[in-house]
């Protein structure tokens, strides 16, 4: 599941080698390709994404870390007529700077002494699909200039090779700031800005409910909902990690609460900032919730619960004893 509540379907079908003509088409949001939210800001993002999916301009998606930039790019791809061909993602933060040119454009054999084989870069692997370049602001300026020229000319060169290769892929980049340097220069493009979750509070509860259904289904549990204190805490939290943090909080809470309703404690949130437990108290509370959730799933079977916890049975029994929980109550 994505950080915006976006689902992605596997690409399949068309040849990678042929350019695709993007024109007018009947389009709608399928159930598996949706963005979850109730705020005006999210509605505007949906409209921009639909408009972008119907065209073929390069796109820059800007927003803070965890706001869902990569997943929005995936969704634009699946909403477009390129959905049947590959989407290739490259993170400029995950590739060594010296190898970014090789990763994007590819290279001829022997271009890199330590990597002597020829290499198909991401632009080649994407074919007629979409290439998503994450953290474009970390791409060195000379490579940004080379990428801009490739987009403008619709062709590029592999490193160590003078042959010009047609560029059929659509380019989407992500960055933190929408008012920073654009990698597209004067090339016509579209920018979509994702605000932090704290600025679209109307999205918090719909997203939390959405993640609850997804994670409960993945765990084979029944999604009961959130308690009143949990809803209050969810809305009061500043969410510095944005939608990614919300998703992970709900995922962990589902594992802790099992089939029960999700409380503020299970979310590791407090409704009163003055009531901060000690580390020892928080650790004991976590152990208790964790053990209850496991024993409920395993019908009180300690051996099975220990295996799920990846702990020796004796060590796990020691944890149970510290919590004061009676496994027989779950049989």
Residue pairs with C-beta under 8 A, 6 or more apart in sequence:
1 7
1 210
1 211
1 214
1 247
2 8
2 68
2 70
2 71
2 72
2 74
2 75
3 66
3 67
3 68
3 70
3 71
3 242
3 243
3 244
3 247
4 35
4 36
4 37
4 42
4 45
4 67
4 68
4 71
4 72
4 75
4 194
4 243
5 34
5 35
5 36
5 37
5 68
5 206
5 207
5 210
5 211
5 243
6 33
6 34
6 35
6 68
6 71
6 72
6 74
6 75
7 32
7 33
7 34
8 32
8 33
8 71
8 74
8 75
8 78
9 30
9 32
9 33
9 78
9 83
11 77
11 78
11 83
11 84
11 85
11 86
11 87
11 129
12 84
13 84
13 85
14 20
14 84
14 85
14 128
15 85
15 127
15 128
16 85
16 86
16 126
16 127
16 128
16 129
17 127
17 128
17 168
18 128
18 168
19 128
19 166
19 168
20 81
20 82
20 85
20 128
20 168
22 54
22 55
22 56
22 80
22 81
22 82
24 54
25 54
25 81
27 50
27 53
27 54
27 79
29 46
29 50
29 79
33 75
33 78
33 79
35 42
35 45
35 46
35 49
35 72
35 75
36 203
36 206
36 207
36 210
37 43
37 45
37 200
37 202
37 203
37 206
37 207
38 202
38 203
38 206
39 200
39 201
39 202
39 203
40 202
41 195
41 199
41 200
41 203
42 200
42 203
45 72
45 192
45 194
48 190
48 192
49 72
49 75
49 76
49 79
49 192
50 79
51 190
52 59
52 76
52 190
52 192
53 76
53 77
53 79
53 80
54 80
55 190
56 170
57 188
57 189
57 190
58 151
58 170
58 171
58 172
58 173
58 184
58 187
58 188
58 189
58 190
59 73
59 76
59 170
59 171
59 172
59 173
59 189
59 190
59 191
59 192
60 136
60 172
60 173
60 174
60 175
60 178
60 182
60 183
60 184
60 189
60 190
60 191
60 192
61 69
61 72
61 73
61 172
61 173
61 174
61 175
61 191
61 192
61 193
61 194
62 69
62 174
62 175
62 176
62 177
62 178
62 180
62 191
62 192
62 193
62 194
63 69
63 174
63 176
63 178
63 193
63 194
63 195
63 196
64 176
64 194
64 196
64 242
65 176
65 241
65 242
65 244
66 241
66 242
66 243
66 244
66 245
67 194
67 195
67 196
67 197
67 242
67 243
67 244
68 194
68 242
68 243
68 244
69 134
69 174
69 194
70 89
70 132
70 134
70 174
72 192
72 194
73 87
73 89
73 130
73 132
73 172
73 174
74 87
74 132
76 130
76 172
77 83
77 87
77 129
77 130
77 132
77 170
77 172
80 130
80 170
82 128
82 129
82 130
82 170
85 127
85 128
85 129
86 125
86 126
86 127
86 129
86 130
87 126
87 129
87 130
87 131
87 132
88 122
88 125
88 126
88 129
88 130
88 131
88 132
88 169
89 131
89 132
89 133
89 134
90 103
90 104
90 122
90 131
90 132
90 133
90 134
91 134
91 135
92 100
92 133
92 134
92 135
92 136
92 137
92 138
92 139
93 134
93 135
93 138
95 103
97 138
97 140
99 112
99 115
100 139
100 140
100 143
101 107
101 143
101 146
101 159
102 111
102 112
102 115
102 119
102 121
102 159
103 121
103 122
104 121
104 122
104 123
104 133
104 143
104 147
105 121
105 123
105 146
105 150
105 156
105 157
105 158
105 159
106 118
106 119
106 120
106 121
106 123
106 124
106 158
106 159
107 118
107 119
107 121
107 158
107 159
107 160
107 161
108 118
108 158
108 159
108 160
108 161
109 116
109 117
109 118
110 116
110 160
111 118
111 159
111 160
121 158
122 131
122 133
123 131
123 150
123 156
123 165
123 167
123 169
124 158
124 165
126 169
127 168
127 169
128 168
128 169
129 169
129 170
130 169
130 170
130 171
130 172
131 169
131 170
131 171
131 172
132 172
132 173
132 174
133 139
133 147
133 171
133 172
133 173
133 174
134 173
134 174
135 174
135 175
136 144
136 173
136 174
136 175
136 183
137 175
137 176
137 177
137 180
137 181
139 147
139 183
144 181
144 183
146 156
147 171
147 183
148 183
148 184
148 185
148 187
149 156
150 156
150 167
151 167
151 171
151 184
151 187
152 185
152 186
152 187
153 167
154 166
154 167
155 164
155 165
155 166
155 167
156 164
156 165
156 167
157 163
157 164
157 165
158 165
173 183
178 191
178 193
182 189
182 191
196 239
196 242
197 203
197 204
197 207
197 239
197 242
197 243
197 246
198 238
198 239
201 235
204 234
204 235
204 239
204 246
205 226
205 231
205 234
205 235
207 243
207 246
207 247
208 226
208 234
208 246
208 250
209 225
209 226
211 246
211 247
211 250
211 251
212 223
212 225
212 226
212 250
212 254
212 262
213 223
215 250
215 251
215 254
215 255
216 222
216 223
216 254
217 223
219 254
219 255
221 254
221 258
221 259
221 297
222 259
224 259
224 260
224 261
224 262
225 261
225 262
226 234
226 261
226 262
226 263
227 261
227 262
227 263
227 264
229 263
229 264
229 271
230 261
230 262
230 263
230 264
230 266
230 267
230 269
232 264
232 271
233 264
233 267
233 269
233 270
233 271
234 246
234 267
234 269
236 269
236 271
237 269
239 245
239 246
241 248
249 267
249 268
249 269
250 262
250 267
252 266
252 267
252 268
253 262
253 266
253 267
253 268
254 262
255 290
255 293
256 266
256 286
256 289
256 290
256 292
256 293
257 263
257 266
257 289
257 293
258 292
258 293
258 296
258 297
259 296
264 270
264 271
265 285
265 289
266 289
268 282
268 286
270 276
277 285
284 322
284 323
287 319
287 322
287 323
288 323
288 325
290 309
291 305
291 319
291 320
291 323
291 325
292 325
294 305
294 308
294 309
295 302
295 305
295 320
295 325
295 327
295 330
296 330
297 305
297 308
298 304
298 305
298 308
298 330
299 330
299 331
300 327
300 328
300 329
300 330
300 331
301 327
301 331
302 313
302 316
302 317
302 320
302 327
303 313
305 316
306 312
306 313
306 315
306 316
306 317
309 316
311 319
320 327
